Amino acid sequence: MHEYLKLAWRNLWRNKRRTLITSASVFFGVILSTIMTSMQEGSYAQYIQAIVNFYSGYIQIHQKGYWENKTINNLLTYTPDLENKLKAIKEITLFAPRLESYALASAAEVTKGVMVTGIAAEKEDRITRISKKVVAGRFLENRDRGVMLGSALAKYLHLNVGDTLVLVSQGYHGLSAAGKYPVRSIIHHSSPELDRSIVYMDIAECQVLFSAENRLTSLVIMVEDDRWTQPVQDKLVALLGSEYEVMNWRVINQLLIKQIESDRAGGYFEKGILYLIIGFGILGTVMMMIAERKKEFGVMMAVGTQKLILAFIVFLESLLIGLLGVVSGILGSLPIVWYFIYHPIYFTGQAAEAFEQMGFEPIMWFSIEPAVFYHQAITVFLIVVVISVYPVYAISRLKVIQALKA
């Protein structure tokens, strides 16, 4: 085996130009597919992180059936027993309560439907970094009677910090809900829809407004990273039983998952075209190599070399060309991807606005996960292996007399 490998390696460099050109096609193919995959997976990871920190968290706990109709009459009761069960799961880094409902907001003669969200300010800030979005006034404090408004909503209602907002709604089990609240701060939400409709208030004050003492619409659960989502969800389901529904961010954000899957499928198609070009380039080289060396093969068979051995040597040559291109492609892509990890691409103009409207930073991130590299290497190498079957077939059908006359 060692001798065959040495012979195949030497045969490659009998025609250096052909070997280098073929390896270069594999090299650039691997680099392009690796950079494309790194850009896609890095962006997906950023989108997921953004949506998790933007609103949903990694896991949410609701009262059974709440997610289907989201009615304020189907709230979970926040008990010490429930809190202790959450604290017992060491993988949970943070859990934050929320009470969400809708109300009619009024200021002077202007009214608008809004989404009222009761939060535990300090915990919520650790999830969504909402304090960073404050553009006027100060962030809410615990037991604060004030509210925070989206900047577009504040503009529509002609409200500034220190003005009074009136909220009218229906509370728990049909009780009336109404109150007047001073505007503590105005925030600029990256989502235009939320910026036009969001009102944040302290969770305790929100429970008073909706007559829902110790009741919540959801508990938002955070873990260290996404790899802990499923294990923690399984533990919560086992601990909490059928009274609650435990949902992970994938179920809550199904639209985002479908968008990622659709975009990933488009990426597979684009890379498929690239792989097809690489495959035909290598196939052309192998066919040329067989045609040019037909007489050489005829002489070797005439002196007693078996066709199987000849075919195996040419098979090794094809594999070595592919391996040379794959290894150099991976090594060449590493510094490029590494550079973009620390220097991501920033979008400007309309592209940046489109990203911000979706609630994402206008930045193209890259990933340096090992799978980004070895998936490309394995795919291209398998293409080379498949193409390398051709010389075996061609040599097996070669006739000695015809080869000597070539």
Secondary structure, 3 states (H helix, E strand, C coil): CHHHHHHHHHHHHHHHHHHHHHHHHHHHHHHHHHHHHHHHHHHHHHHHHHHHHHHHCCEEEEECCHHHHCCCCCCEECCHHHHHHHHCCCCEEEEEEEEEEEEEEEECCEEEEEEEEEECHHHHHHHHCHHHHEEEECCCCCCCCCEEEEHHHHHHHCCCCCCEEEEEEECHHHCEEEEEEEEEEEECCCCHHHHCCEEEEEHHHHHHHCCCCCEECEEEEEECCHHHHHHHHHHHHHHHHHHEEEEEHHHHCHHHHHHHHHHHHHHHHHHHHHHHHHHHHHHHHHHHHHHHCHHHHHHHHHCCCCHHHHHHHHHHHHHHHHHHHHHHHHHHHHHHHHHHHHCCEECCHHHHHHHHHCCCCCEECCCCCHHHHHHHHHHHHHHHHHHCHHHHHHHHCCCHHHHHCC
